[in-house]
Amino acid sequence: MKLPGAESAIVDEQKVREYLLGESHPVGRFKAAFFTSLGYPTADWEVLARDLATHSVEGEASEADRNDYGTKYEVRGILEGPKGKRAQVVSVWILLDGEAAPRLVTAYPG
């Protein structure tokens, strides 16, 4: 299945810059090491944001959880970094009740 509303996916700047690429973030620093190894520097956070949005459209989605706010989905697929290095990645998205565009929650090596 494909992620519902993936063409309109929302990837928050702060989520990418300070969490996924945040070298000093208590949890994100481990993800930052992974994404940096794929060629995503913090200064070019927009590239990772764009690639994750593309990943949401191209990857295979599965419903992961339903809560009081909406439905979470996991999207699995290959992410190719700016320098051509490729890795399996899982991105997690939430589609809030009443909204049409999913929002990025997190991403990690898959």
TORZAFI-329920 format. One record per atom (N, C-alpha, C, CB): z, x, y. Coordinates in pm, whole numbers, padded with zeros to 5 digits, always signed. Atoms other than C-alpha are relative to their C-alpha. Glycine has a CB too. Layout:
# TORZAFI-329920
ZXY...
//
This chain:
# TORZAFI-329920
+00000+00084-00118+00000+00000+00000+00000+00088+00124+00122-00096+00000+00001-00071-00128-00046+00103+00360+00115-00052+00086-00137-00018+00072-00108+00037-00090+00226+00098+00626-00048-00111+00093+00050+00123+00081+00039+00108-00091+00207-00235+00811+00007+00045+00146+00089-00123-00020+00004-00034-00141+00105-00180+01174-00014+00148+00030+00122-00049+00065+00005-00146-00017+00047+00193+01122-00089+00043+00116-00050+00065-00127+00091-00037-00109-00239+00199+01375+00071+00001+00135-00119-00095+00005-00078+00008-00125+00023+00124+01645+00133+00073-00011+00025-00146+00038-00128-00068+00026+00299+00352+01510+00054+00069+00125-00017+00102-00113-00070-00059-00114+00555+00472+01763+00075+00125-00047+00098-00103+00066-00067-00126+00030+00665+00836+01749+00067+00047+00129-00101+00110-00057-00078-00031-00119+00941+00906+02001+00006+00151+00026+00142-00056-00014-00003-00141-00038+00925+01237+02190+00133+00065-00035-00026+00014+00149-00132-00057+00025+01300+01295+02165+00024+00021-00150+00109-00090+00058-00017-00011+00145+01296+01233+01788-00070+00126-00052-00056-00126-00070+00076-00116+00046+01032+01503+01742+00056+00129+00059-00148-00015+00036-00044-00124-00067+01146+01760+02001+00141+00041-00036-00010-00017+00149-00141-00035+00014+01521+01741+01955+00053-00011-00142+00082-00086+00089-00047+00019+00137+01549+01640+01589-00089+00074-00100+00005-00150-00034+00087-00062+00101+01248+01734+01376-00034+00146+00033-00128-00080-00014+00028-00139-00039+01182+02052+01577+00120+00065+00069-00122+00005+00092-00119-00048-00068+01537+02100+01707+00072+00108-00080+00095-00115+00028-00057-00112+00075+01645+02444+01587+00152+00006+00005-00056+00129+00052-00146-00001-00008+02005+02382+01697+00062-00133-00043+00044+00034+00141-00052+00129+00044+02037+02023+01572+00071+00018-00135-00115-00105-00011-00076-00020+00124+02304+02003+01295-00076-00038-00127+00127-00079+00006+00078+00041+00117+02070+01819+01056-00146+00041+00016+00011-00152-00021+00141-00025-00025+01731+01864+01215-00042+00145-00011-00034-00048+00134+00038-00142+00004+01743+02244+01215-00064+00038-00133+00122+00089+00026+00060-00029+00130+01658+02246+00845-00143-00056-00006+00086-00061-00114+00134+00058-00008+01360+02019+00909-00085+00083+00095+00006-00147+00045+00073-00084-00096+01263+02235+01207-00055+00124-00068+00091+00039+00117+00048-00118+00072+01239+02538+00979-00123-00035-00083+00111+00059-00091+00113+00044+00082+01005+02344+00749-00124-00025+00087+00036-00129-00077+00117+00032-00083+00779+02208+01026-00052+00123+00075+00036-00111+00099+00043-00125-00064+00773+02544+01205-00081+00084-00098+00123+00080+00051+00074-00078+00100+00658+02706+00880-00141-00056-00021+00076+00001-00133+00134+00058+00008+00362+02465+00885-00082+00028+00125+00010-00151-00022+00072-00037-00121+00272+02591+01232+00024-00090+00119-00142+00003-00027-00033+00090-00111+00436+02333+01459+00111+00061+00086+00044-00139-00054-00104-00053-00088+00617+02511+01746+00060-00112+00086-00058+00111+00091-00069+00100-00082+00870+02317+01954-00076-00031+00128+00141+00050+00034+00071+00020-00126+00663+02368+02267-00119-00095-00015-00049+00134+00053+00115+00088+00025+00374+02175+02108+00040-00120-00084-00113+00078-00069-00053+00112+00076+00580+01882+01981-00100-00115-00012+00128-00050+00063+00097+00109+00001+00293+01645+02070-00093+00008-00121-00082+00002+00128+00089-00018+00114+00082+01792+01790+00065-00057-00126-00036+00150-00021-00071+00055+00115+00346+01710+01528+00010-00153+00013+00141+00063-00012-00009+00144-00021+00393+01363+01680-00133-00067-00037+00038-00032+00146+00133+00056+00030+00018+01297+01658-00029+00006-00150-00109+00077+00077+00027-00015+00143-00005+01431+01303+00086-00095-00084+00025+00144-00043-00084+00096+00072+00288+01214+01189-00054-00142+00017+00147+00008+00050+00061+00131-00020+00121+00910+01343-00121-00016-00091-00041-00020+00148+00116+00003+00090-00196+00996+01150+00046-00012-00145-00085+00128+00018-00058+00006+00135+00015+01050+00837+00041-00143-00034+00123+00094-00011-00043+00138+00025+00149+00695+00876-00117-00090-00036+00072-00056+00123+00120+00079+00028-00206+00558+00862-00061+00040-00134-00103+00017+00113+00072-00051+00117-00344+00779+00585+00082+00004-00128-00051+00137+00030-00085-00014+00119-00044+00811+00350+00023-00131-00071+00132+00060+00038-00035+00117+00080+00074+00574+00081+00143-00042+00032-00016+00030-00152-00131+00052-00040+00365+00355+00186+00063-00080-00113-00013-00088+00127-00075+00087+00089+00636+00187-00014+00122-00050+00077+00042+00075-00132-00117+00057-00066+00913-00043+00101+00124+00070-00054+00009-00155-00021-00116-00078+00042+01236+00155+00096+00131-00077+00014+00009+00127+00079-00128+00066-00026+01505-00072+00239-00022-00114+00097+00105+00100+00056+00000+00114-00092+01563-00400+00415+00142-00014+00054-00048-00132-00070-00132+00018-00058+01852-00440+00660-00004-00109+00107+00053+00133+00060-00008+00106-00101+01963-00670+00944-00099+00019+00114+00139-00007+00055+00088-00031-00113+01718-00501+01185-00148-00009-00036+00031+00136+00052+00140+00000+00041+01398-00483+00982-00016+00064-00136-00085+00073+00103+00034-00058+00129+01227-00312+00692-00039+00146+00017-00114-00079-00067+00035-00141-00001+01213+00061+00628-00104+00026-00108+00125+00089-00023+00106-00041+00092+00912+00218+00462-00002+00152-00010-00138-00054+00046+00025-00142+00019+00851+00563+00316-00150+00018-00017+00079+00057-00124+00142-00033+00011+00506+00711+00359-00010+00141-00055-00075-00013+00138+00017-00131+00063+00405+00998+00131-00144+00044+00013+00043-00005-00148+00134-00054-00010+00111+01226+00179+00004+00146+00039-00083-00078+00100+00014-00141-00038-00015+01570+00272-00009+00009+00151-00125+00064-00067+00007-00028-00142+00045+01699+00622-00057+00141+00014+00141-00012+00071+00061-00131-00024-00179+01982+00737+00037+00047+00139-00155-00005-00018-00043-00055-00127-00030+02197+01010-00115+00059+00080+00104+00106-00022+00103-00052-00090-00222+02344+01305-00071+00125-00052+00061+00029+00133+00060-00123+00051-00287+02668+01117-00058-00018-00140+00103+00112-00001+00062+00029+00127-00418+02496+00805+00092-00001-00121-00105+00098-00024-00095+00005+00111-00103+02522+00592+00031-00147-00029+00131+00079+00032-00019+00139+00042-00052+02202+00391+00127-00014-00083-00121-00049-00080-00121+00028+00079+00259+02043+00242+00013-00150-00019+00127+00060+00068-00032+00140+00026+00368+01717+00087+00115-00039+00093+00038-00023-00151-00100+00046-00096+00568+01518+00344+00029-00148-00025-00049+00022+00146-00042+00140+00000+00766+01195+00340+00042-00033+00143+00118-00025-00104-00045+00049-00131+00794+01009+00668+00061-00138-00022-00119-00004+00105-00071+00127+00013+01030+00715+00708-00019-00076+00131+00153+00021-00032+00030+00086-00114+00945+00427+00940+00080-00129-00012-00152-00029+00010-00062+00132+00002+01120+00106+01040-00088-00095+00080+00146+00004+00057+00070+00108-00067+00938-00210+01128+00107-00104+00035-00116-00062-00089-00106+00090-00044+01190-00404+01334-00048-00144-00005+00046+00037+00143+00033+00143+00004+01199-00779+01291-00056-00043+00135+00125-00086-00036+00061+00051-00123+00971-00944+01545-00092+00099+00069+00106-00039+00094+00089-00100-00060+00776-00624+01622-00118+00025-00093+00076+00131+00029+00121-00026+00080+00428-00524+01506-00022+00149-00025-00121-00059+00070+00021-00144+00011+00454-00145+01546+00121+00067-00066-00026+00062+00139-00110-00072+00062+00664+00068+01310+00042+00120+00085-00039+00047-00142-00056-00113-00075+00889+00338+01459+00043+00108-00098+00120-00044+00089-00039-00113+00084+00942+00685+01313+00152+00013-00003-00064+00130+00051-00143-00022+00019+01293+00732+01172+00024+00149-00027+00056-00088-00117-00015-00140+00035+01258+01077+01014-00120+00044-00083+00132+00024-00078+00102-00056+00090+01030+01305+00813+00062+00124-00064-00135+00036+00078-00056-00114+00073+01103+01573+00554-00097+00043-00109+00138-00036-00061+00088-00046+00108+00940+01781+00280+00006-00097-00117+00039+00142-00046+00006+00097+00108+00825+01562-00006-00028+00063-00131-00101-00102+00028
//
